[in-house]
Amino acid sequence: MAKSYPIPQASNNPKDFVIATMGSHSALQILKGARDEGMRNLVICKKGKERPYKSYGVADEIILVDEWTDWNEALEEELMKRNAIIIPHGSFIAYLGHERVQKMRTMYYGTKEILEWESDRRLEREWLEKSQLMLPRVFEKPEDIDKPVIVKFHGAGGGFGYFVVKSPEQFYEVKRKKYPEEEDFVIQEYILGVPLYIHYFYSPITKELEIMSLDKRYESNADSIGRIRAEDQLAANIYTSYTIVGNIPIVVRESLLPELFEMGDRVVEVSKTLCGKGLFGPFCLETIVTRKLQIVVFEISARIVAGTNPFIEGSPYTQLKYDVPMSTGRRIAREIKQAIAAGRLDEVLG
């Protein structure tokens, strides 16, 4: 069904539009990117959480709400009056949910339908399998565990609630002590290697896939537990936590780049058979690289990820391609600006 947007259809002027996002996750980068491209911006914040956006001075306008449940018809009317284009990110999806996003009338950058494929682990695996990517084994039930596995609860944000066990007995012990109410989970083979998060950008305007940057996550206490002697870890009865605290930039060995590009290409092509316009804009393949340099994909994020935040002034890869500092946030704004100027805005709205 064709969508009708409350936009000045005759306008090819990006200044008639506003880049808008939720105050969390990668909003600072998105707001600065819009300003760097000469576009107006605004951020919607929970009261008491607006200080970073005031302190860094990156927002042209700050709209305050008491709770995210206040993202309602009245707020949407305010956004539509401003010809706002919403840029989604991880917190946006986590707080509002893909069902509410589907019903939004405000202009939205990206394909809404792809969120269902990203948020449902079974659909996500089907997508990645069709893209001919190497995936970890999934165990149907705890009784099948016969090697180290990582247990992930559905919707666990930022790695919160992940744990590693190597037997059914260990699984039930941890679950009983730590997560007795949780029943929606996936059990994945634990792959030993280097975590590598690949930040892509696909443009439906230019039909080009770009690798913008790469990172690894600093996870607490998984990344600090090695500073404690094994006997002390056992004595302290420490449960390893994979909650993400920050992001560390990575430059990957150059010989891996051709394969990383091909992986991204296949994911985009398969997405076009799954829904609507398919996947476009920023996305991330979350991988482990083994000692044999096999790249195992364990998840996809179909929007901007927080791992792009170290690259507000660009990455080594965007420095090769662009003559200005190009963050993923700025790349989004440039895509929107070019689409508006060419009369093709509908092509980047979901």
N, C-alpha and C positions, 0 to 999 in steps of 0.2 A: 504494500500500500504506500502510495506517495505521501511524504510527510509535508506538513505545512508549517513553516517557521515564521514567527513574528519578526521578520527582518526587513530592512529597506531594500527590496529586491533590485531597485534601480541603482543602488550604491555599489561602486567598486572601490570605495575608499575605506581602508582598514580603520581609520579614525572614527568611523561610525559604529564600531564594534568594541566590545570590552572582553578581555580574557579574564575569566573568573575561576576560582578554585576554592577548596576547603582548606582552612588554616591548620595544616598538619602535613606530615610525611615528606613531600617534596615541594611544598607551596612556595618557599622562598626562591627556589630555582625557577619555578614556573613564572612567578611574578617578575623576577629580574629578567627572565628571557623575553617576556612580553615587552617590558620597558626598553630593553636593548634593541628590539625590533620596531620601536616607535609606536607601540600599541598601548592603549589604556588598559588598566587592570583593576581587579578588586578581589578581596579575600573575605570569605565568610568564616567567622571565628566564634567559638564558644566564649562567653564572657569569662574573663580571667586568664585566657590563653592568647591574648592579642599582643602581648608585649614584644615578642620577636619581630613582628611585622611592623610595629611602630619603631622599635629600636634601630632596625636595619633600613628603615625608610623605603622599602621596596614596593609598598602598596599605595596605589592612588586613592583607594577607598576601602574602608573596613566596615563590614556589616556584622553586627554582633547578634548572636542568638543565645538563649538560655541553655537549650539542649539541642542535640542534633535531630530530635523528633520535631523541632520547630521548623525543619525544612519542609515547608507546607505550601499551600496554594498562594498565600500572601507573599511569601518570600519569592516564589517563582514569578509572581507578577512584577515584583521589584526588579528581578533579574531580566525579565523580558522587556521591561521599559528601557533598560540600558542596552539592549541588544547584546546581552552577555552570552558568551560561549563557554560552557563548563568544560574544564579539563579534569578528567578523573585521575585519581591515584589510589594507592593501596588503602589509605584510611577512608577515603571517599566510599569505596566499595564495601569496606568492612563495616562502617557505621550505618550506611543507608541500605545496603543489600541490593542485589541485582534486580529484584522484583520492583522495588521502588524506583530504581534507575530507569527501568523499562517504561514507567508511567510518566516520566518527566516531560514537560512541555518546553522547558528551556533548551536552547540549542546546546548540543552535546558533541564534543569532539571524540570520534571513534565509533566503533560498531557495538551497539548495546547488546546485540544477540550473542556476541562472542563471550560475554561474561558468564553465561550459563555453562559453556564448555570449559571455561577456566575454573569455575567454582565447584563443579561436580567432578570429583576425582576419577570417576569411572569414564565420564565423557572426555575428560582431559587425557586419560591414558589412551582412549580410542583415537583421539586426534594425533597424539604423539606417535602411536604405532603406525598410523596411516602415513605419517611423515617419515617413516623408515629411520627412526632414531633408536639408539640403543637405550633400553630402559632397565631399571632394576626389577628383579623378580618381586611379585606381590603375593603374599601369603593370604589365603582365603580365611583362615581362622587361626587363633593362637596355638591350637594343638599341632599345627603344621610347622611351627618354628623349629628349625634344626640347625640354625647358624645365627650369627649376629644380625639383628634387624633393628630398624628404627620405627617407632610407633608414632604416628601423626594423627592428632584429632582433627576432625573436620572443622575448618574455619579457624584453626589456631593461628593467631596473629603473630607475625614476627618470630616464629620458632617457639613460641610459648607452649609448653605442654608436650614437647617432643621428648622421647626417652629411648634408650638403647637397651635391649635385653638379648639373651641368646638361648632362651628355653621357654616353654609354656609356663613353667613354674615361676620363673622370674617375671614374666609378663603379668601374671595374676597377682603376684606379690606387690609389684609397683603400682598396678592399677588400683588394688584394694587400698593401699596406703595413701596414694597421692590423688587419684582421679576416680573415686568410687561411683560418681554420677555419670561419667562419660561413657557413651556406648557407640558413638559414631566415629570410627577411626579406620585408618589404613595401616597395614603392616608391610613395610618395604624391606627388602634385602639391604643390609648396611654395606655400602661400597666404600672401600678404603682408598683414599686418594686426596687430591687437592680440590677443594670447592672452587668453582669458577662460574661466575655469573656474567652472562654475555648480554650487553645492552644493544638492542637493534633499533633501527627505525626504518619503516617501509612507507614510501610515499606513493599513494595512488595517482598523484599528479605527475610525477616524473617516472613512475614504475621502477624506482631504484631502491634496493635494500642497502642500508648502511650499517656498519658496526661502529657505534658511537664510543663505547668504552667498555671496560670490564672491571669487576671488583670481586673481593671475597668479603664475607661478613665476620665481624668480631662478635663471637657468641659467648655469653656468660652462662655457666662457668666452664663451658667446654674448652675455651681457648686459654683459660688460666689454670685449669686443674693440673696441667703438666708441671707446674711450679711446685707442686706438693708431692712428697715421696709417696710411692704406691702404698706402703704400709700405713702412712698417715691418712691417705684417702680411705683405706679400708676401716681404719679405726674411727674416723669421723663419720662414716656411713654417708658419704656424699652422693647425692643423685645428680648425674650430669644434666645440665640445663643448656638448651640451645636457643635461648631467648636472644634476639639480635640487639646489640648495644650500639654498634657503629659499622662503618664500611671502610675497607682498605683498598686503594687503587691497585690494579694489576696490569702489567704489560705482558701479554702472553708471548710465548716463543713464536716467531714469525711463520714457521713451517706449519703451524696449526691453523692459521687464518683461512686458507682455502676451504678446509673442512667446516669451519665455523660459518662461513658465508653460505656454503651449500646446505647446511642444516637449517639456517634461517630461511633460505629460499623455499625449501620443501614445506616448512611449517606454514608459510604464507600461502603457497599454492594450494595446500590441502584445505586451509581455512576458507578459501573461496568456494569450496564444495560443501561446506558445513552450514553457512548462514550468510544471508544478506550480501554485504560488500566484502565479507571476509575480514581478516585482521589487517589493520594498518595503523600507522603512527608508531609509538614506542612499544616495545615488548622485550621480555627477557627470558632466555632459557637458563634454567638453574641446573648446573651440571657438576659432576665429579670427574676429574681426569685421573685415570689410574696410572700406575707405574709403567704400564705398557703404552701409555698415551691414548688409551681408549676413552672416548668421551661419553659418559653415561648421563642421560638427562632424567632428572627426577621431578621436574615441575616446570610449568610455564606461567609467567605473569603477563597478561595481555593488556598492559598499560605501563606507564612510567613507574620505575622502581626506585626505592630510596638509595640503591647502590649507585645511582647516577649523581648523587649529591656532591661527592668529592670533585666533580668536574664542572663546577659552575663557570669556571674560566676555560672550559674545554679540556680535552684529553689529548694524549699523543696522536690518537687516530684522527680526531677532528682537526688537529693542527695540520695534518697532512692534506686535508681536503678543503678547509675553509681558510679565508684570509682574515677572519675575525674570531675571537673566542666563541666557540659554539657548544653550549651545553645542550642536553636533550630538551630542557625547558625552552631554550631559545629556538631550537630546531622545530618544536611544535608551533611556536608563534610565527616563525618564518613560513611554515607550510600553510597556516591559516591565512596569513597576510597575502601570500602568493595566490591562494585559491580565491580570496575575495577579489583581488585585482584582476584575475582572469575570468571572473563571473562563474566560478566553479565551486563555490562554498558548499553546496549540497553534497559534493563528492567526499567531503571530509566530515560530514555530520552523520550521526547515527540516530 
